[in-house]
Amino acid sequence: MPVLSVLATPIVATNYFAGIGASNSISGSSSYTCRTASQWNALASDAKNSGFKSIRIIGFDCNALDLASSAAAAAGIQILAGIYASGGTIAASITQINNDLQTFRAAYAKYGAGRYVGLTIGNEVNDSAGNIMAKVHDVRGSVGVTTPVSTVHTWVAIRDSPALCGADFVGANAHAFYDGGRTSGQAGDFVFKTVVPALRAACPGKKLIITESGWPSRGGSFGAAVASVSDERNALLNLNCACRDDTNISVYGFEYDDQIWKENDNERSFGIFGKFNLLGDVFAPC
């Protein structure tokens, strides 16, 4: 009987995340220290080479919008730009928000409409939904660009205050770790079987962007959630496979690198790069 030789086709690891969040500060510093242009270029190159299509920034301090946009343009990827409410509330931040809006207009003119996925006003602002959305609508009416505009809040805040759904898209932060009842292997199910259905019910017909989702590698446990390098890897792998199964949802991995200046080991250790061989391990075939 003849022997048939079958050549197996290699299965290529694929990154199904839409993008990755990045702090404006470098990693490894106990104080908030601005990234340089060369560091942004390296970040964007890392993101592109690992299959991320976009970088999310949440503030324009450190000249981050211009530096990140320039780096993204060189790498051929996009930016989800965020204006941070540095005063804590919308009213206390109004001058800074308006100044940052002018900064965004200048970047839009410099780098083009296609460079920007969206513009968000505030990240989990400690203010009423009415005050947040009033400023979002003001920006939508005055920004003078075609970029979609919204805000970002926790998924629970959006679920409980559907007024936060009322912009061009819904931006929600959703971390299975802080739910407390999930293990790292349930991170994808948490986002796509708990968070997404709740947001679809609260915000029918809206484009959903999960603007943060990740897992820490250090620090204390949170209920069933354990912080370790292996658990972070497991969570990211699980999230990536869940993203593959529902491409209508854009998910941003959190975050590019560890941020030592933050308050505790959990918050400091969500960084992804420098811990894993992403395309050879974390983004392994599902």
Secondary structure, DSSP 8 states (H G I E B T S, - for coil): -----------------SEEE--SB-SS-SS--B--HHHHHHHHHHHHHTT--EEE-S--GGGHHHHHHHHHHHHT-EEEEEE--TTSSHHHHHHHHHHHHHHHHHHHHHH-GGGEEEEEEEES-SS-HHHHHHHHHHHHHHS-S-S-EEEEEEHHHHHH-GGGG-SSSEEEE--GGGGSS--GGGHHHIIIIIIHHHHHHHSTT--EEEEEEE--SSS--BTTB--SHHHHHHHHHHHHHHHHH-TTSEEEEE-SS--TTSSSHHHHT---TTT--IIIIIT---
